[in-house]
Amino acid sequence: MKKNLLNEEAAGKMIARVQMLRPDSPALWGTMTATEMLLHCNQIHERLLSPATTTAKKASLKQYAIRWVVLYVMPRFPKGVKAPKQVRTKGAISDAEFEKQQALFAAIVQRFPLHTSPINHPHPYFGNLNSKQWGLAAWKHLDHHLRQFGV
């Protein structure tokens, strides 16, 4: 299986994993609740599937090196990396919204393999990514957070 959300099989496996998540699933690291994590993932991945609103700048050498190591060398995202402020969701949602966020997660992930237009948003740490790289980064991001909750 390709570890890329643009791959239908990979997307299906992410959806199956999120169905095992519960609102009271404890975090193995970090401080988010399961519901906050779902909101975090949903906001980021919904944005990825929307047209870009900013023009991407050329990636710096540092961004290029970080991108290469994180996407192609490291088997998974490292724990403890702070998300940019605009996608931090701690305290932003009630656990009563868990089922809604879980269903939205599945709906967004189902759209990735069907997405045909380029994904051209700049990544805050990696700089410009092409669609294939975004599919890989999105897969690693979801895998990171699902592992965070043991699923």
Rosetta blueprint (number, residue, H / E / L):
1 M L
2 K L
3 K L
4 N L
5 L L
6 L L
7 N L
8 E H
9 E H
10 A H
11 A H
12 G H
13 K H
14 M H
15 I H
16 A H
17 R H
18 V H
19 Q H
20 M L
21 L L
22 R L
23 P L
24 D L
25 S L
26 P L
27 A L
28 L L
29 W L
30 G L
31 T L
32 M L
33 T L
34 A H
35 T H
36 E H
37 M H
38 L H
39 L H
40 H H
41 C H
42 N H
43 Q H
44 I H
45 H H
46 E H
47 R H
48 L H
49 L L
50 S L
51 P L
52 A L
53 T L
54 T L
55 T L
56 A L
57 K L
58 K L
59 A L
60 S L
61 L H
62 K H
63 Q H
64 Y H
65 A H
66 I H
67 R H
68 W H
69 V H
70 V H
71 L H
72 Y H
73 V H
74 M L
75 P L
76 R L
77 F L
78 P L
79 K L
80 G L
81 V L
82 K L
83 A L
84 P L
85 K H
86 Q H
87 V H
88 R L
89 T L
90 K L
91 G L
92 A L
93 I L
94 S L
95 D H
96 A H
97 E H
98 F H
99 E H
100 K H
101 Q H
102 Q H
103 A H
104 L H
105 F H
106 A H
107 A H
108 I H
109 V H
110 Q H
111 R H
112 F H
113 P H
114 L H
115 H L
116 T L
117 S L
118 P L
119 I L
120 N L
121 H L
122 P E
123 H E
124 P L
125 Y L
126 F L
127 G E
128 N E
129 L L
130 N L
131 S H
132 K H
133 Q H
134 W H
135 G H
136 L H
137 A H
138 A H
139 W H
140 K H
141 H H
142 L H
143 D H
144 H H
145 H H
146 L H
147 R H
148 Q H
149 F L
150 G L
151 V L
